[in-house]
Amino acid sequence: KQIRVTERFMLTSLEFKLTTPSSLVFLSQFCKVAGVAPRSDAGHISGYLAELTLGEYKMLSALPSTIAAAAVCLARVLTHPCEEPWTNELAHHTGYSDAAVHPCVC
C-alpha cells in the first residue's frame, strides 16, 4: 500500500509527464548554445537532419543527444562554411568533443 501511495505522489508531482527525451529536446538547447535561431536556415536544416534519423535503423544505437549535436554541427557546416562548425562553447555545453560528434555526422 505504501508503494502505491508513494508512486501516486511521484506521478502527481510529475503531472503524469513520463517521457524519454528525443533528439528534438536536445536540439532546441544545442541550437540556443550555437546561436542558431529556430526559424533560421540552420534551425530548419538541423531539425530536418534530426528527423531523418528517425527512419534509419542504424541510428537506433545513437543517443538522442548525439544525434542533436551532429545535426547542429552539420547544419552549421552547410549554412556557415567559413566558420568553425563545432566550437569550444558547444563542446562544453553538450559534453561532446568534435571527435565524438564526427562519427554521427559521417
Biopython code that builds the backbone (N, CA, C, O; Angstrom):
import numpy as np
from Bio.PDB.StructureBuilder import StructureBuilder

atoms = [
    (1, "LYS", "N", (0.827, -1.196, 0.000)),
    (1, "LYS", "CA", (0.000, 0.000, 0.000)),
    (1, "LYS", "C", (0.875, 1.265, 0.000)),
    (1, "LYS", "O", (0.571, 2.231, -0.700)),
    (2, "GLN", "N", (1.942, 1.255, 0.774)),
    (2, "GLN", "CA", (2.824, 2.418, 0.855)),
    (2, "GLN", "C", (3.489, 2.679, -0.502)),
    (2, "GLN", "O", (3.725, 3.829, -0.870)),
    (3, "ILE", "N", (3.785, 1.622, -1.230)),
    (3, "ILE", "CA", (4.404, 1.788, -2.549)),
    (3, "ILE", "C", (3.432, 2.498, -3.486)),
    (3, "ILE", "O", (3.832, 3.387, -4.238)),
    (4, "ARG", "N", (2.163, 2.112, -3.445)),
    (4, "ARG", "CA", (1.166, 2.761, -4.304)),
    (4, "ARG", "C", (0.977, 4.225, -3.939)),
    (4, "ARG", "O", (0.826, 5.073, -4.819)),
    (5, "VAL", "N", (0.985, 4.520, -2.663)),
    (5, "VAL", "CA", (0.835, 5.912, -2.216)),
    (5, "VAL", "C", (2.024, 6.737, -2.693)),
    (5, "VAL", "O", (1.853, 7.854, -3.183)),
    (6, "THR", "N", (3.225, 6.188, -2.550)),
    (6, "THR", "CA", (4.437, 6.881, -2.985)),
    (6, "THR", "C", (4.443, 7.050, -4.497)),
    (6, "THR", "O", (4.785, 8.115, -5.011)),
    (7, "GLU", "N", (4.062, 5.997, -5.202)),
    (7, "GLU", "CA", (4.005, 6.060, -6.655)),
    (7, "GLU", "C", (3.003, 7.111, -7.125)),
    (7, "GLU", "O", (3.293, 7.880, -8.041)),
    (8, "ARG", "N", (1.853, 7.145, -6.517)),
    (8, "ARG", "CA", (0.835, 8.140, -6.866)),
    (8, "ARG", "C", (1.341, 9.552, -6.587)),
    (8, "ARG", "O", (1.098, 10.466, -7.375)),
    (9, "PHE", "N", (2.037, 9.732, -5.481)),
    (9, "PHE", "CA", (2.601, 11.036, -5.138)),
    (9, "PHE", "C", (3.615, 11.473, -6.198)),
    (9, "PHE", "O", (3.603, 12.620, -6.642)),
    (10, "MET", "N", (4.493, 10.546, -6.598)),
    (10, "MET", "CA", (5.511, 10.871, -7.604)),
    (10, "MET", "C", (4.860, 11.228, -8.942)),
    (10, "MET", "O", (5.233, 12.220, -9.569)),
    (11, "LEU", "N", (3.901, 10.434, -9.373)),
    (11, "LEU", "CA", (3.240, 10.700, -10.649)),
    (11, "LEU", "C", (2.458, 12.017, -10.624)),
    (11, "LEU", "O", (2.446, 12.758, -11.607)),
    (12, "THR", "N", (1.826, 12.293, -9.528)),
    (12, "THR", "CA", (1.099, 13.552, -9.388)),
    (12, "THR", "C", (2.070, 14.735, -9.405)),
    (12, "THR", "O", (1.802, 15.762, -10.028)),
    (13, "SER", "N", (3.183, 14.578, -8.723)),
    (13, "SER", "CA", (4.192, 15.645, -8.703)),
    (13, "SER", "C", (4.737, 15.922, -10.099)),
    (13, "SER", "O", (5.016, 17.067, -10.454)),
    (14, "LEU", "N", (4.882, 14.864, -10.882)),
    (14, "LEU", "CA", (5.388, 14.997, -12.248)),
    (14, "LEU", "C", (4.288, 15.328, -13.246)),
    (14, "LEU", "O", (4.544, 15.443, -14.444)),
    (15, "GLU", "N", (3.068, 15.481, -12.752)),
    (15, "GLU", "CA", (1.895, 15.744, -13.588)),
    (15, "GLU", "C", (1.729, 14.682, -14.673)),
    (15, "GLU", "O", (1.283, 14.971, -15.784)),
    (16, "PHE", "N", (2.099, 13.444, -14.326)),
    (16, "PHE", "CA", (1.993, 12.277, -15.204)),
    (16, "PHE", "C", (2.751, 12.468, -16.512)),
    (16, "PHE", "O", (2.397, 11.867, -17.527)),
    (17, "LYS", "N", (3.786, 13.294, -16.497)),
    (17, "LYS", "CA", (4.608, 13.527, -17.688)),
    (17, "LYS", "C", (5.824, 12.615, -17.621)),
    (17, "LYS", "O", (6.856, 12.972, -17.051)),
    (18, "LEU", "N", (5.689, 11.445, -18.206)),
    (18, "LEU", "CA", (6.755, 10.458, -18.216)),
    (18, "LEU", "C", (7.131, 10.156, -19.661)),
    (18, "LEU", "O", (6.462, 9.366, -20.327)),
    (19, "THR", "N", (8.163, 10.760, -20.129)),
    (19, "THR", "CA", (8.640, 10.515, -21.486)),
    (19, "THR", "C", (10.161, 10.464, -21.481)),
    (19, "THR", "O", (10.819, 10.951, -20.561)),
    (20, "THR", "N", (10.687, 9.875, -22.511)),
    (20, "THR", "CA", (12.135, 9.917, -22.686)),
    (20, "THR", "C", (12.439, 11.070, -23.645)),
    (20, "THR", "O", (11.667, 11.318, -24.571)),
    (21, "PRO", "N", (13.523, 11.759, -23.442)),
    (21, "PRO", "CA", (13.827, 12.892, -24.318)),
    (21, "PRO", "C", (14.205, 12.423, -25.724)),
    (21, "PRO", "O", (14.959, 11.464, -25.891)),
    (22, "SER", "N", (13.678, 13.102, -26.711)),
    (22, "SER", "CA", (14.035, 12.805, -28.098)),
    (22, "SER", "C", (15.160, 13.751, -28.516)),
    (22, "SER", "O", (15.562, 14.637, -27.762)),
    (23, "SER", "N", (15.644, 13.545, -29.709)),
    (23, "SER", "CA", (16.714, 14.409, -30.211)),
    (23, "SER", "C", (16.228, 15.855, -30.346)),
    (23, "SER", "O", (17.032, 16.783, -30.257)),
    (24, "LEU", "N", (14.930, 16.058, -30.559)),
    (24, "LEU", "CA", (14.403, 17.422, -30.711)),
    (24, "LEU", "C", (14.473, 18.215, -29.409)),
    (24, "LEU", "O", (14.620, 19.437, -29.437)),
    (25, "VAL", "N", (14.370, 17.531, -28.269)),
    (25, "VAL", "CA", (14.511, 18.208, -26.972)),
    (25, "VAL", "C", (15.937, 18.753, -26.834)),
    (25, "VAL", "O", (16.140, 19.903, -26.444)),
    (26, "PHE", "N", (16.907, 17.916, -27.157)),
    (26, "PHE", "CA", (18.307, 18.334, -27.086)),
    (26, "PHE", "C", (18.615, 19.373, -28.163)),
    (26, "PHE", "O", (19.391, 20.301, -27.936)),
    (27, "LEU", "N", (18.005, 19.211, -29.331)),
    (27, "LEU", "CA", (18.272, 20.098, -30.456)),
    (27, "LEU", "C", (17.952, 21.552, -30.133)),
    (27, "LEU", "O", (18.716, 22.451, -30.486)),
    (28, "SER", "N", (16.838, 21.781, -29.472)),
    (28, "SER", "CA", (16.487, 23.164, -29.149)),
    (28, "SER", "C", (17.508, 23.794, -28.210)),
    (28, "SER", "O", (17.835, 24.973, -28.349)),
    (29, "GLN", "N", (18.012, 23.021, -27.261)),
    (29, "GLN", "CA", (19.022, 23.543, -26.340)),
    (29, "GLN", "C", (20.354, 23.779, -27.047)),
    (29, "GLN", "O", (21.002, 24.805, -26.841)),
    (30, "PHE", "N", (20.752, 22.831, -27.874)),
    (30, "PHE", "CA", (22.030, 22.954, -28.571)),
    (30, "PHE", "C", (22.001, 24.106, -29.577)),
    (30, "PHE", "O", (23.010, 24.783, -29.774)),
    (31, "CYS", "N", (20.854, 24.330, -30.209)),
    (31, "CYS", "CA", (20.729, 25.459, -31.141)),
    (31, "CYS", "C", (20.883, 26.785, -30.412)),
    (31, "CYS", "O", (21.496, 27.717, -30.933)),
    (32, "LYS", "N", (20.331, 26.871, -29.211)),
    (32, "LYS", "CA", (20.486, 28.099, -28.419)),
    (32, "LYS", "C", (21.955, 28.367, -28.129)),
    (32, "LYS", "O", (22.421, 29.499, -28.255)),
    (33, "VAL", "N", (22.674, 27.337, -27.745)),
    (33, "VAL", "CA", (24.109, 27.489, -27.443)),
    (33, "VAL", "C", (24.875, 27.898, -28.692)),
    (33, "VAL", "O", (25.797, 28.712, -28.625)),
    (34, "ALA", "N", (24.492, 27.331, -29.836)),
    (34, "ALA", "CA", (25.191, 27.624, -31.087)),
    (34, "ALA", "C", (24.784, 28.971, -31.674)),
    (34, "ALA", "O", (25.393, 29.434, -32.640)),
    (35, "GLY", "N", (23.762, 29.605, -31.102)),
    (35, "GLY", "CA", (23.290, 30.875, -31.642)),
    (35, "GLY", "C", (22.469, 30.693, -32.903)),
    (35, "GLY", "O", (22.387, 31.598, -33.734)),
    (36, "VAL", "N", (21.863, 29.529, -33.047)),
    (36, "VAL", "CA", (21.042, 29.227, -34.217)),
    (36, "VAL", "C", (19.591, 29.527, -33.873)),
    (36, "VAL", "O", (19.029, 28.923, -32.960)),
    (37, "ALA", "N", (18.990, 30.451, -34.598)),
    (37, "ALA", "CA", (17.580, 30.792, -34.375)),
    (37, "ALA", "C", (16.699, 29.659, -34.878)),
    (37, "ALA", "O", (16.995, 29.063, -35.914)),
    (38, "PRO", "N", (15.621, 29.352, -34.164)),
    (38, "PRO", "CA", (14.749, 28.229, -34.562)),
    (38, "PRO", "C", (14.188, 28.343, -35.974)),
    (38, "PRO", "O", (14.019, 27.332, -36.656)),
    (39, "ARG", "N", (13.899, 29.554, -36.416)),
    (39, "ARG", "CA", (13.298, 29.731, -37.746)),
    (39, "ARG", "C", (14.317, 30.147, -38.813)),
    (39, "ARG", "O", (13.940, 30.611, -39.889)),
    (40, "SER", "N", (15.583, 29.981, -38.514)),
    (40, "SER", "CA", (16.626, 30.299, -39.499)),
    (40, "SER", "C", (16.870, 29.072, -40.384)),
    (40, "SER", "O", (16.349, 27.987, -40.126)),
    (41, "ASP", "N", (17.672, 29.273, -41.428)),
    (41, "ASP", "CA", (18.017, 28.150, -42.302)),
    (41, "ASP", "C", (18.690, 27.038, -41.509)),
    (41, "ASP", "O", (18.353, 25.864, -41.660)),
    (42, "ALA", "N", (19.639, 27.414, -40.668)),
    (42, "ALA", "CA", (20.362, 26.410, -39.872)),
    (42, "ALA", "C", (19.419, 25.702, -38.901)),
    (42, "ALA", "O", (19.569, 24.504, -38.658)),
    (43, "GLY", "N", (18.458, 26.425, -38.349)),
    (43, "GLY", "CA", (17.489, 25.823, -37.443)),
    (43, "GLY", "C", (16.609, 24.805, -38.142)),
    (43, "GLY", "O", (16.363, 23.718, -37.620)),
    (44, "HIS", "N", (16.139, 25.165, -39.324)),
    (44, "HIS", "CA", (15.304, 24.246, -40.106)),
    (44, "HIS", "C", (16.100, 23.035, -40.567)),
    (44, "HIS", "O", (15.613, 21.906, -40.507)),
    (45, "ILE", "N", (17.311, 23.266, -41.021)),
    (45, "ILE", "CA", (18.145, 22.168, -41.504)),
    (45, "ILE", "C", (18.480, 21.202, -40.371)),
    (45, "ILE", "O", (18.406, 19.987, -40.550)),
    (46, "SER", "N", (18.845, 21.733, -39.214)),
    (46, "SER", "CA", (19.191, 20.847, -38.098)),
    (46, "SER", "C", (17.981, 20.012, -37.665)),
    (46, "SER", "O", (18.130, 18.833, -37.342)),
    (47, "GLY", "N", (16.801, 20.606, -37.655)),
    (47, "GLY", "CA", (15.590, 19.859, -37.326)),
    (47, "GLY", "C", (15.301, 18.777, -38.354)),
    (47, "GLY", "O", (14.934, 17.655, -38.007)),
    (48, "TYR", "N", (15.469, 19.126, -39.616)),
    (48, "TYR", "CA", (15.257, 18.165, -40.697)),
    (48, "TYR", "C", (16.232, 16.994, -40.590)),
    (48, "TYR", "O", (15.839, 15.836, -40.730)),
    (49, "LEU", "N", (17.500, 17.302, -40.341)),
    (49, "LEU", "CA", (18.504, 16.241, -40.228)),
    (49, "LEU", "C", (18.209, 15.317, -39.050)),
    (49, "LEU", "O", (18.362, 14.100, -39.155)),
    (50, "ALA", "N", (17.788, 15.894, -37.940)),
    (50, "ALA", "CA", (17.450, 15.081, -36.776)),
    (50, "ALA", "C", (16.251, 14.177, -37.080)),
    (50, "ALA", "O", (16.232, 13.016, -36.671)),
    (51, "GLU", "N", (15.262, 14.700, -37.788)),
    (51, "GLU", "CA", (14.084, 13.901, -38.135)),
    (51, "GLU", "C", (14.419, 12.795, -39.120)),
    (51, "GLU", "O", (13.803, 11.730, -39.078)),
    (52, "LEU", "N", (15.377, 13.019, -40.003)),
    (52, "LEU", "CA", (15.781, 11.980, -40.951)),
    (52, "LEU", "C", (16.285, 10.728, -40.243)),
    (52, "LEU", "O", (16.129, 9.620, -40.756)),
    (53, "THR", "N", (16.877, 10.895, -39.089)),
    (53, "THR", "CA", (17.436, 9.749, -38.375)),
    (53, "THR", "C", (16.355, 8.846, -37.793)),
    (53, "THR", "O", (16.628, 7.688, -37.477)),
    (54, "LEU", "N", (15.125, 9.358, -37.646)),
    (54, "LEU", "CA", (14.051, 8.563, -37.060)),
    (54, "LEU", "C", (13.707, 7.337, -37.898)),
    (54, "LEU", "O", (13.269, 6.322, -37.355)),
    (55, "GLY", "N", (13.894, 7.414, -39.176)),
    (55, "GLY", "CA", (13.588, 6.293, -40.061)),
    (55, "GLY", "C", (14.765, 5.399, -40.375)),
    (55, "GLY", "O", (14.635, 4.448, -41.146)),
    (56, "GLU", "N", (15.894, 5.685, -39.797)),
    (56, "GLU", "CA", (17.107, 4.906, -40.075)),
    (56, "GLU", "C", (17.381, 3.904, -38.964)),
    (56, "GLU", "O", (17.631, 4.285, -37.821)),
    (57, "TYR", "N", (17.335, 2.634, -39.303)),
    (57, "TYR", "CA", (17.547, 1.573, -38.319)),
    (57, "TYR", "C", (18.924, 1.674, -37.653)),
    (57, "TYR", "O", (19.043, 1.471, -36.444)),
    (58, "LYS", "N", (19.948, 1.983, -38.426)),
    (58, "LYS", "CA", (21.307, 2.029, -37.874)),
    (58, "LYS", "C", (21.502, 3.180, -36.882)),
    (58, "LYS", "O", (22.477, 3.193, -36.131)),
    (59, "MET", "N", (20.580, 4.142, -36.879)),
    (59, "MET", "CA", (20.701, 5.271, -35.954)),
    (59, "MET", "C", (20.076, 4.977, -34.590)),
    (59, "MET", "O", (20.166, 5.803, -33.682)),
    (60, "LEU", "N", (19.450, 3.820, -34.438)),
    (60, "LEU", "CA", (18.847, 3.460, -33.155)),
    (60, "LEU", "C", (19.876, 3.356, -32.041)),
    (60, "LEU", "O", (19.552, 3.561, -30.871)),
    (61, "SER", "N", (21.105, 3.041, -32.396)),
    (61, "SER", "CA", (22.146, 2.896, -31.374)),
    (61, "SER", "C", (22.707, 4.248, -30.917)),
    (61, "SER", "O", (23.387, 4.322, -29.894)),
    (62, "ALA", "N", (22.426, 5.311, -31.668)),
    (62, "ALA", "CA", (22.933, 6.640, -31.307)),
    (62, "ALA", "C", (22.029, 7.286, -30.258)),
    (62, "ALA", "O", (20.804, 7.184, -30.327)),
    (63, "LEU", "N", (22.640, 7.936, -29.311)),
    (63, "LEU", "CA", (21.876, 8.652, -28.291)),
    (63, "LEU", "C", (21.179, 9.868, -28.902)),
    (63, "LEU", "O", (21.717, 10.480, -29.825)),
    (64, "PRO", "N", (20.012, 10.225, -28.412)),
    (64, "PRO", "CA", (19.325, 11.414, -28.938)),
    (64, "PRO", "C", (20.169, 12.681, -28.838)),
    (64, "PRO", "O", (20.100, 13.540, -29.717)),
    (65, "SER", "N", (20.957, 12.804, -27.784)),
    (65, "SER", "CA", (21.807, 13.991, -27.640)),
    (65, "SER", "C", (22.920, 14.004, -28.686)),
    (65, "SER", "O", (23.311, 15.068, -29.167)),
    (66, "THR", "N", (23.426, 12.830, -29.036)),
    (66, "THR", "CA", (24.462, 12.748, -30.068)),
    (66, "THR", "C", (23.889, 13.120, -31.423)),
    (66, "THR", "O", (24.532, 13.825, -32.201)),
    (67, "ILE", "N", (22.682, 12.651, -31.710)),
    (67, "ILE", "CA", (22.016, 12.989, -32.973)),
    (67, "ILE", "C", (21.793, 14.495, -33.058)),
    (67, "ILE", "O", (22.039, 15.099, -34.103)),
    (68, "ALA", "N", (21.339, 15.096, -31.989)),
    (68, "ALA", "CA", (21.107, 16.537, -31.972)),
    (68, "ALA", "C", (22.408, 17.303, -32.172)),
    (68, "ALA", "O", (22.448, 18.275, -32.928)),
    (69, "ALA", "N", (23.457, 16.878, -31.509)),
    (69, "ALA", "CA", (24.757, 17.544, -31.651)),
    (69, "ALA", "C", (25.259, 17.439, -33.085)),
    (69, "ALA", "O", (25.759, 18.415, -33.645)),
    (70, "ALA", "N", (25.127, 16.260, -33.678)),
    (70, "ALA", "CA", (25.569, 16.072, -35.060)),
    (70, "ALA", "C", (24.725, 16.908, -36.023)),
    (70, "ALA", "O", (25.255, 17.456, -36.990)),
    (71, "ALA", "N", (23.426, 17.012, -35.772)),
    (71, "ALA", "CA", (22.549, 17.806, -36.638)),
    (71, "ALA", "C", (22.926, 19.282, -36.594)),
    (71, "ALA", "O", (22.950, 19.949, -37.628)),
    (72, "VAL", "N", (23.220, 19.792, -35.406)),
    (72, "VAL", "CA", (23.638, 21.191, -35.275)),
    (72, "VAL", "C", (24.969, 21.411, -35.975)),
    (72, "VAL", "O", (25.152, 22.404, -36.679)),
    (73, "CYS", "N", (25.889, 20.492, -35.782)),
    (73, "CYS", "CA", (27.211, 20.609, -36.405)),
    (73, "CYS", "C", (27.100, 20.625, -37.927)),
    (73, "CYS", "O", (27.683, 21.486, -38.585)),
    (74, "LEU", "N", (26.354, 19.678, -38.483)),
    (74, "LEU", "CA", (26.214, 19.598, -39.937)),
    (74, "LEU", "C", (25.447, 20.795, -40.497)),
    (74, "LEU", "O", (25.776, 21.293, -41.573)),
    (75, "ALA", "N", (24.439, 21.251, -39.783)),
    (75, "ALA", "CA", (23.700, 22.435, -40.231)),
    (75, "ALA", "C", (24.605, 23.659, -40.260)),
    (75, "ALA", "O", (24.501, 24.486, -41.166)),
    (76, "ARG", "N", (25.492, 23.781, -39.276)),
    (76, "ARG", "CA", (26.440, 24.897, -39.266)),
    (76, "ARG", "C", (27.425, 24.795, -40.420)),
    (76, "ARG", "O", (27.804, 25.813, -40.999)),
    (77, "VAL", "N", (27.845, 23.584, -40.761)),
    (77, "VAL", "CA", (28.749, 23.389, -41.905)),
    (77, "VAL", "C", (28.056, 23.835, -43.197)),
    (77, "VAL", "O", (28.656, 24.507, -44.037)),
    (78, "LEU", "N", (26.789, 23.451, -43.338)),
    (78, "LEU", "CA", (26.055, 23.758, -44.567)),
    (78, "LEU", "C", (25.688, 25.230, -44.699)),
    (78, "LEU", "O", (25.679, 25.763, -45.809)),
    (79, "THR", "N", (25.388, 25.892, -43.599)),
    (79, "THR", "CA", (24.933, 27.278, -43.668)),
    (79, "THR", "C", (26.032, 28.308, -43.431)),
    (79, "THR", "O", (25.924, 29.446, -43.886)),
    (80, "HIS", "N", (27.078, 27.922, -42.730)),
    (80, "HIS", "CA", (28.198, 28.828, -42.442)),
    (80, "HIS", "C", (29.520, 28.101, -42.700)),
    (80, "HIS", "O", (30.248, 27.801, -41.754)),
    (81, "PRO", "N", (29.840, 27.816, -43.963)),
    (81, "PRO", "CA", (31.026, 27.004, -44.270)),
    (81, "PRO", "C", (32.357, 27.632, -43.860)),
    (81, "PRO", "O", (33.349, 26.916, -43.725)),
    (82, "CYS", "N", (32.403, 28.928, -43.662)),
    (82, "CYS", "CA", (33.657, 29.595, -43.305)),
    (82, "CYS", "C", (33.895, 29.610, -41.791)),
    (82, "CYS", "O", (34.993, 29.941, -41.342)),
    (83, "GLU", "N", (32.882, 29.256, -41.011)),
    (83, "GLU", "CA", (33.013, 29.262, -39.554)),
    (83, "GLU", "C", (33.347, 27.870, -39.030)),
    (83, "GLU", "O", (33.117, 26.862, -39.698)),
    (84, "GLU", "N", (33.886, 27.842, -37.834)),
    (84, "GLU", "CA", (34.168, 26.579, -37.165)),
    (84, "GLU", "C", (32.824, 25.922, -36.813)),
    (84, "GLU", "O", (32.014, 26.529, -36.112)),
    (85, "PRO", "N", (32.573, 24.678, -37.292)),
    (85, "PRO", "CA", (31.260, 24.069, -37.049)),
    (85, "PRO", "C", (31.032, 23.631, -35.604)),
    (85, "PRO", "O", (29.896, 23.626, -35.129)),
    (86, "TRP", "N", (32.099, 23.265, -34.910)),
    (86, "TRP", "CA", (31.952, 22.793, -33.526)),
    (86, "TRP", "C", (32.879, 23.614, -32.641)),
    (86, "TRP", "O", (34.095, 23.423, -32.653)),
    (87, "THR", "N", (32.301, 24.517, -31.883)),
    (87, "THR", "CA", (33.081, 25.437, -31.059)),
    (87, "THR", "C", (33.354, 24.847, -29.676)),
    (87, "THR", "O", (32.757, 23.847, -29.277)),
    (88, "ASN", "N", (34.261, 25.483, -28.968)),
    (88, "ASN", "CA", (34.540, 25.062, -27.589)),
    (88, "ASN", "C", (33.311, 25.240, -26.699)),
    (88, "ASN", "O", (33.085, 24.456, -25.777)),
    (89, "GLU", "N", (32.523, 26.273, -26.980)),
    (89, "GLU", "CA", (31.305, 26.508, -26.202)),
    (89, "GLU", "C", (30.292, 25.374, -26.408)),
    (89, "GLU", "O", (29.661, 24.914, -25.456)),
    (90, "LEU", "N", (30.148, 24.934, -27.654)),
    (90, "LEU", "CA", (29.262, 23.804, -27.921)),
    (90, "LEU", "C", (29.777, 22.541, -27.236)),
    (90, "LEU", "O", (29.001, 21.782, -26.656)),
    (91, "ALA", "N", (31.069, 22.325, -27.305)),
    (91, "ALA", "CA", (31.656, 21.151, -26.656)),
    (91, "ALA", "C", (31.419, 21.184, -25.151)),
    (91, "ALA", "O", (31.113, 20.163, -24.537)),
    (92, "HIS", "N", (31.564, 22.359, -24.573)),
    (92, "HIS", "CA", (31.362, 22.500, -23.126)),
    (92, "HIS", "C", (29.912, 22.222, -22.734)),
    (92, "HIS", "O", (29.657, 21.464, -21.798)),
    (93, "HIS", "N", (28.968, 22.828, -23.441)),
    (93, "HIS", "CA", (27.553, 22.708, -23.065)),
    (93, "HIS", "C", (26.930, 21.359, -23.438)),
    (93, "HIS", "O", (26.013, 20.893, -22.761)),
    (94, "THR", "N", (27.415, 20.741, -24.493)),
    (94, "THR", "CA", (26.849, 19.454, -24.912)),
    (94, "THR", "C", (27.558, 18.272, -24.266)),
    (94, "THR", "O", (26.974, 17.201, -24.101)),
    (95, "GLY", "N", (28.806, 18.470, -23.908)),
    (95, "GLY", "CA", (29.583, 17.364, -23.355)),
    (95, "GLY", "C", (30.223, 16.507, -24.431)),
    (95, "GLY", "O", (30.818, 15.473, -24.127)),
    (96, "TYR", "N", (30.108, 16.925, -25.688)),
    (96, "TYR", "CA", (30.680, 16.164, -26.806)),
    (96, "TYR", "C", (31.829, 16.942, -27.437)),
    (96, "TYR", "O", (31.716, 18.136, -27.714)),
    (97, "SER", "N", (32.918, 16.249, -27.654)),
    (97, "SER", "CA", (34.032, 16.855, -28.382)),
    (97, "SER", "C", (33.749, 16.753, -29.877)),
    (97, "SER", "O", (32.815, 16.070, -30.297)),
    (98, "ASP", "N", (34.551, 17.427, -30.662)),
    (98, "ASP", "CA", (34.426, 17.356, -32.124)),
    (98, "ASP", "C", (34.603, 15.912, -32.580)),
    (98, "ASP", "O", (33.895, 15.444, -33.472)),
    (99, "ALA", "N", (35.540, 15.217, -31.970)),
    (99, "ALA", "CA", (35.809, 13.825, -32.347)),
    (99, "ALA", "C", (34.633, 12.904, -32.013)),
    (99, "ALA", "O", (34.398, 11.920, -32.715)),
    (100, "ALA", "N", (33.902, 13.215, -30.956)),
    (100, "ALA", "CA", (32.750, 12.396, -30.556)),
    (100, "ALA", "C", (31.551, 12.629, -31.487)),
    (100, "ALA", "O", (30.753, 11.717, -31.707)),
    (101, "VAL", "N", (31.424, 13.827, -32.026)),
    (101, "VAL", "CA", (30.302, 14.157, -32.911)),
    (101, "VAL", "C", (30.560, 13.679, -34.320)),
    (101, "VAL", "O", (29.625, 13.321, -35.036)),
    (102, "HIS", "N", (31.808, 13.668, -34.726)),
    (102, "HIS", "CA", (32.185, 13.364, -36.113)),
    (102, "HIS", "C", (31.622, 12.035, -36.634)),
    (102, "HIS", "O", (31.089, 12.026, -37.743)),
    (103, "PRO", "N", (31.706, 10.907, -35.903)),
    (103, "PRO", "CA", (31.168, 9.657, -36.444)),
    (103, "PRO", "C", (29.669, 9.715, -36.755)),
    (103, "PRO", "O", (29.213, 9.078, -37.705)),
    (104, "CYS", "N", (28.927, 10.446, -35.992)),
    (104, "CYS", "CA", (27.487, 10.561, -36.228)),
    (104, "CYS", "C", (27.190, 11.473, -37.404)),
    (104, "CYS", "O", (26.165, 11.311, -38.067)),
    (105, "VAL", "N", (28.065, 12.424, -37.675)),
    (105, "VAL", "CA", (27.897, 13.333, -38.806)),
    (105, "VAL", "C", (28.157, 12.569, -40.105)),
    (105, "VAL", "O", (27.466, 12.756, -41.106)),
    (106, "CYS", "N", (29.150, 11.724, -40.061)),
    (106, "CYS", "CA", (29.504, 10.948, -41.281)),
    (106, "CYS", "C", (28.620, 9.773, -41.383)),
    (106, "CYS", "O", (28.741, 8.990, -42.325)),
]
sb = StructureBuilder()
sb.init_structure("model")
sb.init_model(0)
sb.init_chain("A")
sb.init_seg("    ")
for serial, (resi, resn, name, xyz) in enumerate(atoms, 1):
    if name == "N":
        sb.init_residue(resn, " ", resi, " ")
    sb.init_atom(name, np.array(xyz, "f"), 0.0, 1.0, " ", f" {name:<3s}", serial, name[0])
structure = sb.get_structure()
